[in-house]
Amino acid sequence: MIRAVVFDVGETLVCDDRYWSSWADWLGVPRHTLSALVGAVVAQGRDNAEAVRLLRPGIDLDAEYAAREAAGRGEYLDESDLYPDVRPALGALRDLGLRVLIAGNQTVRAAQLLRGLNLPADAIATSGEWRTAKPDPAFFSRVIELAGFAPHQIMYVGDHPANDIIPAKAAGLHATLIRRGPWGHLWADDPISAAADWRIDSLAEIPSIVI
């Protein structure tokens, strides 16, 4: 029986359009150029940060992130960045008595911004706060600790097979792949996604899975 549902952030709860657009604007390149490069590295199974490095070889991403924050052009999230099914789905799961959690590969600042949205979630954590990132098993050990249940009682929901589905299953969790965003669509029918217990097109499908 599933007692807790844990959600990835990027392209699971939050559309990444603003994130990549802001990087393109900061780097002074057309938005479609960076978007195309993100698609290219995703198709190759590479980390999406490689798209920025293709445009600026040798770039220090941490330094650039700090520079953006100092210039008042850092990370930002508001209600418009959420997918429309987020609040209804998370609220429905809490109404069913499940523990609802958010844990993804994001910065400390992103965690603060997410908490500021007052989502119907019991806790929010990010890799920046934990200092361990998916797909490291240590990240999923922290997920299990945060959930407070045995691994087989926890479902992890994400869009990235290699970062979300495979390591979640290896940790003993149930795993659900959502088909949206570049990773979710590109890899949905790939054999790597076969490990997912469920594949969905909307978070609205989850309450019917867990009852």
Beta strands, then each sheet from edge to edge (+ up, - down):
strand 1: 4-7
strand 2: 99-104
strand 3: 123-126
strand 4: 154-158
strand 5: 174-178
strand 6: 198-200
sheet 1: 3+ 2+ 1+ 4+ 5+ 6+
end
